[in-house]
Amino acid sequence: MTRTCSVYGFAALLVALATSAEAANLWGLKQGHADLASATTLAMGPDDILFVGDAKGASVFAIATGDTEGDPASASIHIHDVPKAVAAALGAGEAVVNDLAVNPRTGTAFLAATVDGHPAIVKVDGTGKISRVALESIGFSKAVLGDAPADEVVGEGPRARNRRDDSITDLAFFENKLLVSGLRSALASSTVRELAFPFAEWDDGVAVEIYHAAHGRDEDNAAMRTFVPLSIDGQPTIVAAYVCTPLVKIPVKSLSESGERVRGTTVAELGNRNRPLDMVSYEKDGVGYLLLSNSARGVMKIPTAGLESAEELSEPVQGGGTAGQGFEQVESLQGVLQMDRLNNEMVLVLVEADGRQDLMSEMLP
């Protein structure tokens, strides 16, 4: 039996390697060492390719995972104290989970992690089995963000921070382009970049200006924290959330047509003193929704109907109030740090509670 299992395992490895090689050839990936300086943000791409945002290195990697086995419809992941479980599975002392992304074709989850102080990509299959994605000999390509903020702490006291940490805040693959939000080293530092894939050309990105209703002014220096691409009235559109908490829509075509600056339409103010953490889109009973997790205001379920005709907020919203596109609080989801759709009916969430972080499959509300 041991020999039979070994043969099957070797055969599966050969299939995975062949599939990874096919993806690498198709998308111009080269075999080598993916030299991540950090692993902070993830998004799935075509043919089981995983995009990894490396904020420390101000780079984006495309990695051929070879992940072809699994059925998202039957995937169910429940891992108690996932940082501890990851550390144990990888033979490490400590692990921190920074982001997660689910392969929609297999139900496999990938985690961007810091393990014993080093970047790591962790694979969690649909049954909850944990393994490390080897980066030493893998098909990959890399795009460097040359105008990223300097890797240094600026400011003093409670305002001191390293703006390089926000060089990449979120990723999404949409219509053969990788959309990248974050900060750049410019006076108007909030930016969105369109990177053609395969990675071929450098994109300086465009400055993004919004009206921040809780602050009562136009702003162009705060990065969008999380976003999703949607089709709104037949038009590809980014819907993004910012700290303190404007919800903004930006037509994707305006990123290339507007020159060096684009103005987003603020369609909602979701309340101040709050940091949006992650967002997914989904449909239930034929109705479209956004699911937005927040640091201080829980999880919000936001209908997408009406976004196409939503007018821009133009007046201050004071006292922590809300305005614009409506939403409802999802009381069944508490402490959600990261999330991604697991299948048509479930969402995979990283939840913080009682001093630990659990990875769980939950029903979409």
N, C-alpha and C positions, 0 to 999 in steps of 0.2 A: 504493500500500500504506500509506503514511504517513497519508493522508487516511482510508482505511478503518479503520485502527487507531484514529484519533482519534474517528471516529464511534462505533465500538463502545465506546471508553473513555468517551465522553460519555454514551452510553446506559446503560452500567453505573453511572455516577455518578448518573444520574437515578433508576435503580431503587434504588440504595442510599439515596439521599435520601428517596425515597418510603417505603421500608421503615422507615427511621429515624423518619420523621414518624408512621407508623402506630403504632410502639412508643411514641413520645412521647405521642400522643393517648390510647392505651389506658391508660398508666400515669401520666398526669398530669404528664408532663415538659414543661418550658417551654424555648423556644429562647432561647439566650443564651450568656454566657461562664461556663464552669465554672471558678471562681476558686480552684483548688487552691493551698494553701500548701505541700503536700507530697503525694507519692504513695507510700504505704508498704505498702499491703495491697490485694489484689484478690480478687474472687469473681464468678463469672458468675451472672446472674439470668435471668428469663424473657425471651423475645423478643429475644435477643441484647443484652440490657442488661448493662452491666458496672458492678459496684459497686466504688468506689474508697475505701479508707480513707485519710483525710488526718489523720495523727496530730498534725502540727504545728498544723493548724487545728482539731483536735478535731471533725472533721466526717466524714460519709459522703456520697458522691455516687453517684447513679444516672445513668449516661450511656448514651444510645442510640447504639450503635456502628454500626448499619446493616450489620453483618457477616453476610451471608447466603450467600456463595459459598464452596464448599469441601466436601470429603468427608473426614471424620475417618478413615475406614477406609484412605484412601490417603495421609494426611498423613505426612510424614517430614521432620524438622527436624534439621539438624546444622550448627551455626554455631560455628566456631573463634573463641575470644576475643570473646565476644558484646559486652562493653562497648565494645571497640574498634570492632566492626562497627556497633553502634548509633550511636556518635559519628560515624563516617564517613558513615552513611546520612543522619543528621540535620544534617550539616554543623557538628558541634560539636567541641570540643576534648576533652571528657571525659564519660563516662557511667557511672553506677552503677546496677545492677539490684537493686531491693529486693524484688520479688515477681513471680510469674507466675500466670496463670490461662488455661485453655484453654476455648474455646467448644466444647461437646460436639457442637453441630450442624454445625460447619464444620471443626474441626481447627485453627482459627486460635488462635495464642497471643497474649496481651496481657501486656506487661511494665510494671510500675510502676517508674519510673526517676527518677533525678536527673541532669539533663543540663546541664552547665555551671552547676551550682548551682541549677537551677530544676526544678520537678516536670514530668514528662512521662509520657504514656501512649504506649507503642510497640506497634505491631501487627506480628506476624510470621506470614505466611500459611503454609499447609501445605507450601509449597515452600521456605520460608526467606526470602522477600522481606520486607525491613524497611521500615516507614514510620511516620510520626508520626500519631497521632490528634489532629486539630485540635480544640482546646477552646474556640476563640473564638466559634464560632457553632454550637451543638450542642444537642440536646434533653437536658435534665438536670433533676434535682431534688436537694435537699440537706437533710440532717438534721444539726443541730448538737448536740453532746454538751455540754450546759451545765454539768455538774458534773465536767468533766475536770480533772486536776491542773493546777496553774499552770505556765506555760511559763517555768520557771526552774530553775537548777541548785541542788540542795540537798545537804547533806552535805559531808564533807571527805575529802581524800585519795582512796584507791581506791574509796571508797563514794560519792563525789560523782556525781550523775547528775540528768538532767532527766526527771522522772516523766511529763511530757507525751509523751515519746517512746513510752511504753507505754499511752497512752490508748486505742489500738486495736492489738491484737496479732494478731487474726485475724477473718475474716468467713466466713459461710456463709448462703446463701439456702435456706430450708427451709419448705415449707408456707405460702407467701405472707408469710413474715416474714424479715427479715434479722437473723441472730444476730450479735452483736458482743461479743467478749471484750476485756478490757483492765483498766485501772486508773481509779479515780475519786477525787475529793478527799474521802475519808471515812476514818474510822479503820479500818473494814473495807473496804479499797480494792479488793480483787479483785472484779470484777463481770462479769456477762453481761447484755446488754440484748436485748430483743426489739423490733425496730422494724417495725411494720406497714408493708407496701408496697402502694400508694403511700404515701410518707411523709406522715403526717397528725398523729400525736401524739408528744409527747416521752415517752421512757421513761427513768426514773431508773436502771433496772437493779436487780438484787438482789445482795447480798453473797454470795460463794461461799466456804464453809468446807470444808476437806478435812483428812484426816489424812495428814501427810507422814511416811511410814515412815522415810525416811533421816534425818530430824530427830527422830523420835520424839515428835511433838506435833501438835496441831491448828493450822491456819494459815488466815488469811483476808486476807492482805496481799500475796500474790504472784499475778500475773496468769497465767492459762493461756496458754501460748505458742502452741499450735496445737490445733485441734479439728476433728472431723468429726461431722455429724449422721448417725445410723443408726437403723434400725428394729430394736430388740432385743425379741424376743418380742412383736412387734406394737406396741411402744410407742416413739414417737419419742424418741430419746435422744442427748445430746451425749456423745461420748467425747473426753476432753481430756488433753493432756500438759503437765506443769509442769516447771520447771527442777529437776533433781537427783532423780530423774525419776519422780514419781508418775503413774500412768495412772488416770484418774477417769471415772466415768460419772454423768450427771445427767439424769433424765427431763425432757424439754422442758416438760411440763405443770407441773412443780414451779416453773418460773420465774415463772408467774403465780399459782400456788395457794399458795405458801409465804410470801407477805408480803414482808418486807424481807431475808430471809436464806434461803439454801438450802444444804443439806449434800450434797456429792458423795460417792459411794462409791468409795474408793480400791481398785481391783481389781488393781493391780500396782505394784511398785517395780522400776524398770528400771535402777537404778544411779545412784550419786551423781556429783558433779563433771561434770555433763553438762547441756547445754542442748538441748531438742528444737527442731527447726527447721521442719519441715513434715510433714504427714500426709495421706494419701489412703486411701480405701476402695475395694475392688474385689472381684470374684469370679473365681475360676479353677477350672475343672472342677467348678462348682457349689458351691464352698466359699468362704466370705467371709473376707477378710483386711483388716488395716490395714497400711499401709506407713509407717513412721515414720523420718525422718532426724534425726540428732543431731550435735551438735558434736564429741563425744568418743567416742561409742559406735557409730558407723557407722549403717547402715540396718537396722531391725528389721522382720521380717515377723511380724505378730501375728494369730493366728486369732481371728475374732469368735465362733466357737462357744464356748459356756460363759460368755459375758459376762452372759447373763440371770440365771444362778444364782450368779455369782461373789460371794463374801462379802467384806465390807470388811476390809482389813488393819487390825489394831488394835494390833500390836506393832512395836517398832522393828526396822528392818533395818539392821544395822551393817556396817562394813568394806567398803562399796561393793557389797554383795551385792544379789541380786534375789529377788523373791518374787511370788506370785500368778499372774496370767495368764501363760502361757508365750509364748516367742517364739524365733525363730531369726535369726541374723545373715545378712545378704545380702552375701556377699563380693564379688559381681560389681558392686555399686554402692558406690563410694567417693567421698568428698568431696561428697556431695549437699547443696546449700544450700537449694534450692527445687524443688518438683515439683508436677505435676498430671497427671491421666490424659489421655492424648492420644486414645485409643480403647479398645476392650474388651481389647486385647492389649498396648498400649504405654503407657508413662509418659514424659512430657517432663520432663527434669531439668536443672537448672542445677548444673554440677559445677565445683568448684575443684580444680585440679591444676597443678603446675609453675608457680605464680605467675600463672595466668590462669583465667578462667571460661568454660566452654564450655556451649552449649545443645544437648542431644542427646536423640534419641528412643531409648528402651531398652525391651526386653521386660519386661513385668511378671513378677516372679519367681514 
